[in-house]
């Protein structure tokens, strides 16, 4: 997996705070390049603010460590 998962999660948090879709899109591209090839996403050329947030959420889920003890047997 990623060695710098916490760094990528920090960048994702910063990206969510941006309001300008152009800057947010460029930061998403940068985050995507930090991911292993098998986790990279194909980002459409036209994307909305909500679309970027959806991609960021998907990336967070994929790179976050699992949380144990939530499911009851």
N, C-alpha and C positions, 0 to 999 in steps of 0.2 A: 504494500500500500504506500501511502505517502509518508515521507519522513517529516515533512513540514506541514502536517495537517492543521495544527493550531494557527500557523501563519496564514494559510489559505482561508480558514474560518474568520480570521481577523479582517482579511481583505474583503470577504463577502459582507461582513458587517459594515465596513466602510462603503462598499458599493451600494448597499441598501439605503444609506443616508443621502446619497447623491440625488439631486432632483433633475438634472439635465440628462435626458435620454442618450444623447451622443456620448457624453463622458461615461455614463453608466454602461453603455454598450461596449466602449473600448476597454473598460475595466473587466467586463465579463469575458471579452476575448483574451485578456491577459490571464485571468483565472483559468480559463479553459486550457491555455498553453501550459499551465503548471500541473495539470492533471495527467495521470498516466494515459497512454493512448486508448486503452480500453474503456476509459470513463469519459473521454472527450465527447462533446456534443456538437452537432451540426447546427450552427446558429444562422437563422435566416437573415437575409440582408435588410429586410424591414421588420423591425421588432418594436413592440410597445413596452412601456414601463412595466406593465403587469406581466408580460411575457418574460422579461428579464428577471423579475422577482420569482417567477415560477421556475426558471432555470436555476437560479441561485438556491432555491429551496431543494430542488432535486440534487444538486451538487452537495449541499449540506448533509442530506440524508445518506448519500453514497459514501462520503468520506468521514463522517462522524463515527467514533468508536461505538460499538453496540452497548446498550444499557441493559445490564443484567438485573434480574430480580423483579421485573415489571409484570411478567406473566405468572399467573398463579396456576399451579398444577392441579 
